[in-house]
Amino acid sequence: MLVFLLRRLLQSGVVLLVMSLLVFVGIYAIGNPVDILISPEADQAEIARTIAAFGLDQPLWTQYLIYLQQAVRGNFGNSFVHGTPALALIVQRLPATLELACVALILAVSLGIPLGLWAGLRPASKSGRAIMGLSILGFSLPTFWVGLMLIMLFSVQLGWLPSNGRGATTELLGVPVSFLSWDGFKHLLMPAANLALFKISLVIRLTRAGTQEALLQDYVRFARAKGLRSARVVFVHVLKNILIPIVTVIGLEFGSLIAFAVVTESIFAWPGMGKLLIESINLLDRPVVVAYLLTVVALFVVINLVVDILYSLLDPRIRLSDQAD
Amino acid sequence: MKILLDAFSPSWVERCALLVLIALLLGALAAPLISPQNPYDLAQLSLSDGRLPPGSAASAGQGVQRYWLGSDDQGRDMLSAILYGLRISLLVGLSSTLLALAFGLSLGLMAGYFGGRLDSLIMRLADIQLSFPAILIALILLAVLGQGVGKIVTALFAVQWAYYARTTRSAALVERRKDYIEAARLLGLSTPRILFRHLLPNCLPPLIVVAALQVAAAISLEATLSFLGIGLPITEPSLGLLIANGFQYLLAGNYWISFFPGIALVLLIVAINLVADRLRDIINPRLQKQ
């Protein structure tokens, strides 16, 4: 276990280094770093000062070391557009994205598991087949297109839900959240559903496959033979045993929810960090882009590590090894 | 054609999907011949025909009689724009898939055939790559590289190769132990010849299905990135860009500028997925659905 942890930590560190190198070489070395790092309005003295401050007169590898040193301290430079530290901007937008991702995850679980159970218990029925058909659609339709259709239907045609923004936010432990007020909740509903769609389909498939497999097992037959009520068989015996793979996948998918939030946030003008990224790319606000990319990559590395560890804790049959076949 | 349709006969859904896919491919190929106007020849556009609803008659001298699917803000016939957009979407999707297929397949063959350190290096790279969602990798690359057709093909290539490398490797691992490979080796054939003439053809079937599914994924991802404004430049309007262009008018009630390119995109993606699914059954009869 300890060896495994050390190896995984080392591997995570290498991934982070490679990513930082990629972003560094891409952003700082391909273009002219002076143009990139200094806003066009700067005067000659300021340009000279910044070149010295960033060590742009140094050889490339020294520059990379300086950049790494600064990045470890959380200093990615100031945003050209906002004039504030880039990392602070990201952190400020983080709660909105996390709220969206969490609500999407809750939707995925609370809709996906019951629907998947239903489809798994009656695979041949019309409703079971309809659920599977829907999940195939959820997999193949592009998220942004579904978002557009939601806006068209619920905002433009029916006028039920607002199409952009976060609405009123309330403070919860010092963090602004939307879901506590009615207005904020209405704003949250559509983006969260949009973001959740793909994951709902995924959970439906996993649950259905797990259910069908579990139903054939001896312990389920035995429970039935004992005369237990079928509700008890389904919710205790079947559900408990299919939860392990579902929990793992959900954990892994949380990271991808944050990545996919880029799309949903752009469509619904949700003020999270994904929208900030797209704005920053379009405005060539490179410090923010670098800060976002490295933050998210770091987040990912941590999530992957935590899920791997959780997996072994949840299911003692799985022994951790560094060979992932 | 008849044989193709027969192979797709068990289900009318799959048959429809095949027909839709063929129609879309033909439409995209023949776009310059069949579309009512060249949507990017400014001389053929008239601003006074901007944002007309579907079915509106065109003002005189437009080359088009009627905008069956409406017109966009610059008076462009949406049907023509969609046909041209399909071309670009398909071109980007297919070329990136083929490039990634060639690269991933070569790596996978080598990993499976030689084994050892090369194998674990390639597979570790693929593992790391696959632990990040495709859209995140594409975002990183496009943020670094910038916009352009070549750049988005690069990004889609980088996202895809690992799937092919993995699929090929697992097939190659099974195949390399078989007698015909041993025989080829004893005959003294060169390693590249064994890899590409003997091993490759036997690893292909599962790859074809993966590649077909990946074309749909690539087209969808390209549309998403272009919609976000970081994929293709405005001079290469794929379906995603057309949808993005219409998005601003959606709230004003001019739904058709976004809606119809979206329908074309969804039809294309769903049709490819269904056809690929059927291909899997044809290639591997053991998995035949009951």
Interface residues (C-beta under 8 A of the other chain):
Chain A: V15 M19 L22 V23 G26 I27 I30 I136 L137 S140 L141 P142 T143 F144 W145 L148 M149 I151 M152 S155 V156 S163 G255 S256 A259 F260 V262 V263 S266 I267 L277 I278 I281 N282 V289 L293 V296 V297 F300 N304 A324
Chain B: D127 I128 S131 F132 P133 I135 L136 L139 I140 L142 A143 V144 L145 A216 S220 A223 T224 F227 L228 G229 I230 I243 F247 L250 L251 G253 Y255 S258 F259 G262 L265 V266 I269 V270 N273
